[in-house]
């Protein structure tokens, strides 16, 4: 059952990504962002599945942290320019806090 739900989730993600690229109006930056986020999410789910199976090796945890850091930076870079300067700095501070907490949790703790 979980396998079916996972496949449906990836199908929904793929359809949503294709729709976002279609609605981007031919903007290559938006298309690259959607493709990059989708690929990063797919890799993140792969490594999270490895963690669920009990492969708690340092490399797997580091890969999860790097991918979540990449996603956090991508979304913060996309959102911050749309905000007033004070709110944009809060967005970046929250992103840095998330990355730091993830590093402490996944990499520094055994």
Order of alpha helices (4+ residues) and beta strands (2+ residues): alpha-alpha-alpha-alpha
